[in-house]
Amino acid sequence: MDAAAALARWHAVVESRDPAGLPGLVAEDAVFRSPAVHTPQVGRDTVVGYLTAAFTVLGPQLAYKREWLGEDSAVLQFRTEVGGLDVSGIDMITWDDEGRIVDFTVMVRPKKALDAVIEHMGAELLRMLEAAGTQ
């Protein structure tokens, strides 16, 4: 597994701002760990749903500022704005041998910004469910 190549694929999808590329990046049994939800969210469809909502909420201001690359993982420091608040955070991503995301953990600070992210993510996830007709 080439972590640099997997990371490049992630950056390409983020820069495109098009969530259609997400399913091909995520393993079937992937896990998403959010600062807004106590339990890990499991499965490709669920992880893709959370990442799709994050694309909308974190929006065009999302920019990765620094990154640390490991053998099968990366830590990406980001900044964005949500609800008029400056948001700082990190994405910790782990890939499998095929270069698909198996674990995606998000951490956000400060608390006021996290509260704004939680509020906006909840609204976006609800909107997505309603649009899909699965509420």
C-alpha positions as CSV (number, residue, x, y, z in Angstrom):
1,M,0.0,0.0,0.0
2,D,1.3,3.4,-1.0
3,A,0.1,5.9,1.6
4,A,1.3,8.9,-0.5
5,A,-0.8,7.7,-3.4
6,A,-3.8,7.1,-1.2
7,L,-3.4,10.5,0.3
8,A,-3.1,12.1,-3.2
9,R,-6.5,10.4,-4.2
10,W,-8.0,11.9,-1.0
11,H,-6.7,15.4,-1.8
12,A,-8.0,15.1,-5.4
13,V,-11.6,14.4,-4.2
14,V,-11.4,17.1,-1.5
15,E,-10.1,19.7,-4.0
16,S,-12.8,18.7,-6.5
17,R,-15.5,19.4,-3.8
18,D,-17.4,16.5,-5.5
19,P,-18.5,13.8,-3.1
20,A,-19.2,11.4,-6.0
21,G,-15.6,10.3,-5.7
22,L,-15.9,9.2,-2.1
23,P,-17.3,5.7,-2.4
24,G,-14.3,4.5,-4.4
25,L,-12.0,5.7,-1.6
26,V,-13.8,4.0,1.3
27,A,-13.5,0.4,2.3
28,E,-16.7,-1.6,2.9
29,D,-16.1,-1.9,6.6
30,A,-14.7,1.6,7.2
31,V,-15.2,3.4,10.5
32,F,-15.9,7.1,10.9
33,R,-15.2,8.7,14.4
34,S,-16.7,12.1,14.8
35,P,-16.3,14.5,17.7
36,A,-20.1,15.0,17.4
37,V,-21.2,11.4,17.8
38,H,-20.3,9.2,20.7
39,T,-20.2,5.9,18.9
40,P,-18.1,5.0,15.8
41,Q,-20.1,5.0,12.6
42,V,-19.5,1.8,10.6
43,G,-19.8,0.9,7.0
44,R,-19.0,2.5,3.6
45,D,-22.4,4.1,3.1
46,T,-22.4,5.6,6.5
47,V,-18.9,6.9,6.2
48,V,-19.5,8.3,2.8
49,G,-22.7,10.0,4.1
50,Y,-20.7,11.7,6.9
51,L,-17.9,12.8,4.6
52,T,-20.5,14.1,2.0
53,A,-22.2,16.2,4.7
54,A,-18.7,17.4,5.9
55,F,-18.0,18.6,2.3
56,T,-21.1,20.8,2.4
57,V,-20.7,22.0,6.0
58,L,-16.9,22.7,5.9
59,G,-17.3,24.1,2.5
60,P,-15.0,25.9,0.1
61,Q,-13.0,27.4,2.9
62,L,-11.6,24.0,4.0
63,A,-7.9,24.0,3.6
64,Y,-5.3,21.6,4.8
65,K,-2.4,23.4,6.4
66,R,0.0,20.7,7.4
67,E,0.2,16.9,7.1
68,W,2.1,14.0,8.6
69,L,2.3,10.8,6.6
70,G,2.9,7.3,8.0
71,E,3.2,3.9,6.5
72,D,-0.6,3.4,6.2
73,S,-2.0,6.6,7.6
74,A,-1.9,10.4,7.7
75,V,-2.8,13.2,10.0
76,L,-4.0,16.3,8.2
77,Q,-4.4,19.6,10.0
78,F,-7.2,21.8,8.6
79,R,-8.8,25.2,9.0
80,T,-12.2,26.4,7.8
81,E,-15.1,28.6,8.8
82,V,-18.5,27.4,10.0
83,G,-21.3,29.7,11.1
84,G,-18.9,32.6,11.1
85,L,-16.5,30.8,13.5
86,D,-12.9,29.9,12.8
87,V,-12.6,26.1,13.0
88,S,-9.3,24.2,13.5
89,G,-9.0,20.5,13.4
90,I,-7.3,17.3,12.3
91,D,-8.4,14.4,10.1
92,M,-6.6,11.1,11.0
93,I,-7.0,8.7,8.1
94,T,-5.9,5.0,7.9
95,W,-5.8,3.0,4.7
96,D,-6.0,-0.7,4.0
97,D,-3.6,-2.7,1.7
98,E,-5.7,-1.6,-1.3
99,G,-5.4,2.1,-0.4
100,R,-9.0,2.4,0.7
101,I,-9.9,4.3,3.9
102,V,-10.6,2.0,6.8
103,D,-10.6,4.5,9.6
104,F,-11.4,8.3,9.5
105,T,-11.2,10.2,12.8
106,V,-12.0,13.9,13.1
107,M,-11.0,16.2,15.9
108,V,-12.2,19.9,16.1
109,R,-11.4,22.9,18.3
110,P,-12.3,25.2,20.0
111,K,-15.5,24.0,21.7
112,K,-17.5,26.9,20.3
113,A,-16.5,25.9,16.8
114,L,-17.2,22.3,17.5
115,D,-20.7,23.3,18.6
116,A,-21.2,25.1,15.3
117,V,-20.0,22.1,13.4
118,I,-22.3,19.7,15.3
119,E,-25.3,22.0,14.6
120,H,-24.5,22.4,10.9
121,M,-23.6,18.7,10.4
122,G,-26.9,17.6,12.1
123,A,-28.9,19.9,9.9
124,E,-27.1,18.7,6.7
125,L,-27.4,15.0,7.6
126,L,-31.1,15.5,8.2
127,R,-31.5,17.3,4.9
128,M,-29.7,14.5,3.1
129,L,-32.0,11.9,4.8
130,E,-35.1,13.8,3.8
131,A,-33.8,14.2,0.2
132,A,-33.2,10.5,0.0
133,G,-36.7,9.9,1.4
134,T,-35.5,7.7,4.3
135,Q,-36.5,9.8,7.2
